[in-house]
């Protein structure tokens, strides 16, 4: 089972991990990205994630399929949240299980690195001084979008 989802719902990491369970697999790994309280030396009070869902959802699914094919696992789930998130809230959860640990480690690493490169999800940090700012990201190739503005 390979699943990929962009959601506004709170992510439950335990539930995401439970979706990749397989009695034939000796390894199950969960990567959880959370909103931290600082960025580049500035205190952060929260974050907003925006996505071009019509493009993000299929790209996330492609990445999950690629990871599964490259690494020989058919048990991979990736969920990315959008909307306003507080410090400590889960922004992304990636779970993989495989017969051996190396494949699960490699699959989750591949997925998070490719998300950062390819998926049109933008984040806006809210700073303790009342200001906010879009975090510079990578523009997916072939989209016609510009990196100069940060987000939509």
C-alpha positions as a printed Julia matrix, in Angstrom:
152×3 Matrix{Float64}:
  0.0    0.0     0.0
  1.4    3.37   -1.06
 -0.47   6.48    0.05
  0.14  10.21   -0.31
 -2.07  12.94    1.06
 -2.17  16.72    1.46
 -4.56  17.6     4.28
 -5.75  20.38    6.53
 -6.39  17.84    9.3
 -4.14  17.33   12.32
 -1.66  14.52   11.6
 -1.54  11.63   14.06
  1.91  10.04   13.62
  0.86   6.82   15.35
 -2.01   6.39   12.91
  0.27   7.06    9.93
  2.77   4.47   11.17
 -0.01   1.93   11.72
 -0.87   2.05    7.99
  2.48   0.52    6.96
  2.48  -2.47    9.3
  3.31  -5.79    7.67
  4.14  -9.06    9.43
  6.72  -9.83    6.73
  8.64  -6.62    7.44
 11.33  -6.4    10.08
 11.59  -2.6    10.0
  9.07   0.22   10.31
 10.25   3.8    10.35
  8.42   7.07   10.97
  9.78  10.5    10.06
  7.89  13.39   11.64
  8.49  17.03   10.75
  7.31  19.5    13.4
  7.09  23.28   13.64
 10.05  24.54   15.64
 10.28  27.66   17.78
 13.08  29.36   15.84
 14.45  29.91   12.34
 17.7   31.57   11.35
 18.19  32.88   14.88
 14.71  34.41   15.12
 12.03  33.24   17.55
  9.05  31.72   15.71
  5.51  31.55   17.14
  3.93  29.43   14.42
  3.79  28.72   10.73
  1.41  28.65    7.82
  1.67  26.06    5.05
 -0.04  26.79    1.74
 -0.2   24.43   -1.21
 -1.32  24.31   -4.78
 -3.19  21.11   -3.92
 -4.15  20.2    -7.49
 -0.44  19.97   -8.27
  0.93  19.02   -4.83
 -1.23  15.93   -4.36
 -0.19  14.17   -7.6
  3.46  15.17   -7.14
  3.46  13.8    -3.61
  1.99  10.55   -4.96
  4.68  10.38   -7.66
  7.4   10.81   -5.04
  5.9    8.07   -2.88
  5.68   5.74   -5.88
  9.28   6.52   -6.85
 10.54   5.82   -3.34
  8.68   2.55   -3.17
  9.95   1.42   -6.58
 13.55   2.5    -5.99
 13.78   0.96   -2.57
 11.69  -2.17   -2.97
  8.99  -1.48   -0.41
  5.27  -1.41   -1.02
  4.44   0.0     2.41
  4.84   3.77    2.37
  2.57   6.57    3.56
  3.24  10.3     3.37
  0.93  12.99    4.77
  1.62  16.74    4.56
 -0.48  19.28    6.38
 -1.49  22.76    5.26
 -2.96  25.7     7.16
 -1.93  27.4    10.39
  0.23  25.29   12.71
  1.5   26.01   16.21
  4.92  25.23   17.61
  5.32  21.48   18.04
  2.54  20.51   15.63
  3.25  17.9    12.97
  3.61  19.32    9.47
  4.62  16.11    7.69
  4.69  12.41    8.54
  6.35   9.76    6.4
  6.11   6.08    7.34
  7.74   3.15    5.59
  8.15  -0.5     6.38
 10.37  -3.01    4.65
 11.98  -6.4     5.24
 15.19  -4.67    6.43
 15.91  -1.28    8.01
 18.05   0.21    5.22
 15.13   0.39    2.79
 12.86   2.13    5.3
 15.54   4.68    6.21
 16.3    5.33    2.55
 12.64   5.6     1.57
 11.74   8.19    4.22
 14.87  10.22    3.47
 14.17  10.15   -0.26
 10.58  11.31    0.26
 11.38  14.28    2.52
 14.23  15.48    0.29
 12.07  15.26   -2.83
  9.16  17.05   -1.12
 11.48  19.99   -0.45
 12.58  20.06   -4.1
  9.41  19.31   -6.01
  6.13  19.76   -4.18
  4.41  23.17   -4.39
  3.94  23.67   -0.66
  5.06  26.98    0.79
  5.63  27.96    4.39
  5.25  31.31    6.06
  6.89  31.75    9.45
  5.29  33.93   12.11
  7.95  35.64   14.23
  7.78  36.69   17.87
  8.23  40.36   16.9
  4.86  40.26   15.07
  6.33  40.04   11.58
  6.1   37.1     9.23
  7.86  35.94    6.11
  7.7   33.31    3.43
 10.53  30.81    3.57
 12.55  30.59    0.36
 11.94  27.32   -1.37
 12.56  25.47   -4.58
 10.25  26.01   -7.53
  9.16  22.76   -9.19
 10.45  22.61  -12.78
  8.02  23.26  -15.6
  5.5   25.15  -13.47
  6.14  28.65  -14.73
  6.26  29.82  -11.1
  8.97  32.17   -9.86
 11.2   31.63   -6.82
 11.55  35.37   -6.22
  8.22  35.82   -4.47
  8.47  32.79   -2.22
  4.81  31.84   -2.18
  1.61  32.39   -4.09
